[in-house]
Amino acid sequence: MAVLVAAVILLGGLVLVNLLLTGAVIRKLRKITKESPAGRGPASFGLAVGAEVPAFSALTVTDTKVTTDDFTGASTLVGFFSTDCRHCLPKVPAFVAAARDAAADGVRAIAVVVEGEEKPADLLAALTDDVSVVVESEGGAMVDAFAVAGFPSFFLVGPHGTVTASGLKPELSPVAPSQI
């Protein structure tokens, strides 16, 4: 009987130590998860809503010059795609549809295709004549101007050259000035 009582006390002690160690491991994992952005999208994937688009100059595939001045006077939907991004090509039809819908309200659309290791042929074929297309290498003028940190990224630039909406989906609604 004394051996049984000693075994139960020893087993209870081991369970208590195991519980304390498990709690310590869980606390440590929570702390690491909070400090690490791994597994989450970037906190900021580009210019913030309300930010003014910095000066840049780029050429479309039809040799039309695009500059910051082109963002004044009307809203512009800008989509950034990368040839190395597996999520980009499936988002192109939604971007083109959003561009067509927005065109009825006088919104222009520009697609920026960042050429990585893959060639841009598939992305260029998916983009239609409804959208002006700029092809850049990594670190191009528009990518730098919008501070793009992930692909695909979408921005709605208001008629005064400031970002009025941004997101990871091409369907953007402008944020009211009071929300900025």
ABEGO torsion letter per residue (X at the ends): XAAAAAAAAAAAAAAAAAAAAAAAAAAAAAAAAAABABGBBBABAEBBBGBBBBBBBBBBAAGBBBBAAAABGBBBBBBBBBAABAAAAAAAAAAAAAAAAAAAAGBBBBBBBBBBABBAAAAAAABBAABBBBBBBBGBAAAAAAGBABOBBBBBBBAAGBBABBEABABBBBBBAAAX
